[in-house]
Amino acid sequence: MHNVFKYIVLITAAYFITSGRGYAQDDNSESRSLNKKQRKAMHSRDSVLRSFNKADTSVNSQLQKLEQYSITFNLIKNNLAAGLDTADITAKVPSTLRRINKIKEQANTHKSSTLRYLFVVRDNLDHIQGRLEGWQDDLDAVDDKLIQNQNDLLKFTKDSLILTTIPTDSVLRKTFFDRRKEVILSWITADSANRKNLFKINLLQNRVAIAYSNALDETDQIDSKVKRFAQRALEGEFGPIWDIDPQYNNIKTSVQGTVDLNSTQLYYFIRKETATHFISLIFLVILISWVLYNRQKIKREHEDPELIFTQANYIYKYPVIATLLVPVVIIPYFYDHPPVIFLECFFLTSLILVLMLVERTLHANLFNTLRNLFFLTIVYSASNLLIQITNLDRFIILFLAAACVGIAYNFNKKVTLTPADYPKNTGPILRVFMGLQMLALICDISGRFSLAKIISITATYNLWLLVSLHYVVEIISQELLLQFHSKKGEDSLVSWIDYALLHTKIRKILNVLAGLLWLFFLFQNLNIDDTATDYITGVLSQKHTVGGAQFTFSGFVVFIAVIWISSVLSKIISYFYDISAQRSTEIDALKKKNRTSTLLIRIGVFTVGFFLAVFASNFPLDKITIIISAFGIGIGFGLQNIVNNLVSGLILAFEKPVQIGDIIEVDNRSGTIQEIGIRASKIATSDGAEVIIPNGDLISHHVINWTLSNNNRRIELIVSVKYGTEIEKVKNLLLDLMNAVKIS
């Protein structure tokens, strides 16, 4: 039964299998079709989702860009709302234009202008041009900023994706449209404000450019007038002195124009140079306080103040006059092209102070001569201010030059009789002064009035400045003397300084500075200071090419100056280091070591100075190898000994086989080392001679150092006694003497 049932099941399954093949094929095709549809629908849904995600990402990105635009537009609006930094320029441009027009009007009115007036006008135009150039730079910076704003605003209008994007999602679409509308409104406000400010800046730039162009045109006119004036001054703008030209009888017009011009200049100068006025006042107060403080301190604390004040008699006897003279002479040079009336006031004030000192300190004949010259100088100063050439001014200069010749001639006779009663070189200075005044007389008589006026005023003013600078140098030297003694004490480093040597060095520096100041004043009186400055600057800055390397003379000047400064600085440092070693209470070995180290200090400072000079002078570093090669050739041919001594100096500095203060013996010469230099050393022998020994000899020769590790030294002392003397008694006597010396 079991087998029958099994058979029936198999038969039935086979039947269903065989009979169901047709149905299975139909169902298969339907399922394949349904699978395709399902896959297609699935792909479609995925594509839609991906599209939605992409659309959301794109909208979010555009929203972020809108936020960036909004921040940019708000920043532009805030900056523009704060206002542009042009209010000061806007307020001052009209007055500057009026000033240029006034200068132009005065220049056309005064046909017979003096050279001084032309240079005053040109100085004013130079100041105006400098101010206008600064305004142009400021306006260009503001304009660049506004143009950058405009470029940022234009980027928004060119961003088509922001302006044309329409999100598919309704929620995102509303948010995006609202935000874009806000940004567009912000853009309209920022763009309108930026364009408005850009228009204002362009108008202001045009006004400044017009003013600058007018100033340049007027400067060219003044320069051409100066050239014509120089030509006429040499050829002669007048006829002989007896041939009077009626067109120059305009003294009232000249005086009125002079008063108007100088009052206007002084007004603008006082307002413009506030900072320099304040610095000058501070300088005056500090100088007076410094001198009076040291003077009172020495009187109060020094044991014998009269001994010091005999060397500083100007400050001791006339502290106010002496202290005021220094700033009155120096302060005018703090300013850049100050008005002539300002310079004249300081100049006459300095003459009054000089006369007060001369009356109290020098011969009466010198005071009488300078007093008479002072009254003439007052007239010179008034003539120097005139802005027009007049016949009266010509006769005044003629009279002043003749009077100066007479005064100088009479005084020169007295100086010739007793030259020791007067300062050094008084006679030669008087003869030069008389020669210049006689030249001025000849020029004035022959019709070259402007040249005569320049020569006569320059001779007089520079004579006064020479006297003033003589007193200024003396007063500054005395002020430094008081400072030196006020700090001097037992525990002070100042007490170890050799003031006589220091005074000599400082005096030389002051004399050089005074000479340079006198030359500058000379160029200023000759009205060639700007020309000389421009010429020297052009020569120094002009580039030259040698062997493919470019250089300027200014680079050489800087190089030499830095090397000189480093050399002076190394000497100063080593000097004070040596002083500190001398006053040290340490043991002798350490003291000698410190004093010997000054060589290393000098070498170090000089080396640093050399590299600073190379960098400061813009010297091409690749060319240094050429210089080193040239030095190598020179060393190979003829500089072996010099280089040997230099290297030996370095060895002595580092190894210290001998030190300052050691007693040495080299090549049958013995003595105490006084100085170890870079190339040679100096020893002092027992008989008072100073021997210069090359450093190479101290390294390559046999040197006996008697005090290398201690100060003990064996000496031979030959004592002669007569025959028959007891030797033991002599020995004991000598031992007792030596013990007594050792104990004491």
Secondary structure, DSSP 8 states (H G I E B T S, - for coil): -HHHHHHHHHHHHHHHHHHTHHHHHHHHHHHHHHHHHHHHHHHHHHHHHHHHHHHHHHHHHHHHHHHHHHHHHHHHHHHHHT--TTHHHHHHHHHHHHHHHHHHHHHHH-TTB-HHHHHHHHHHHHHHHHHHHHHHHHHHHHHHHHHHHHHHHHHHHT-HHHHH---SSHHHHHHHHHHHHHHHHHHHHHHHHHHHHHHHHHHHHHHHHHHHHHHHHHHHHHHHHHHHHHHHHHH-SS--TTS--GGG--HHHHHHHHHHHHHHHHHHHHHHTHHHHHHHHHHHHHHHHHHHHHHHHHHHH-S-HHHHHTTSHHHHH-HHHHHHHHHHHHGGGGSSS--HHHHHHHHHHHHHHHHHHHHHHS-HHHHHHHHHHHHHHHHHHHHHH--B--HHHHHHHHHHHHHHHHHHHHHHHHHHH-GGGS-TTHHHHHHHHHHHHHHHHHHHHTT-HHHHHHHHHHHHHHHHHHHHHHHHHHHHHHHHHHHHHHS--TT-GGGGS-HHHHHHHHHHHHHHHHHHHHHHHHHHHTT-HHHHHHHHHHHHH-EEEETTEEEEHHHHHHHHHHHHHHHHHHHHHHHHHHHHHHT--S-HHHHHHHHHTHHHHHHHHHHHHHHHHHHHTT--GGGHHHHHHHHHHHHHHT-HHHHHHHHHHHHHHHH-SS-TT-EEEETTEEEEEEEE-SSEEEEE-TTS-EEEEEHHHHHHS-EEETTSS-S-----------TT--HHHHHHHHHHHHHHHHH-
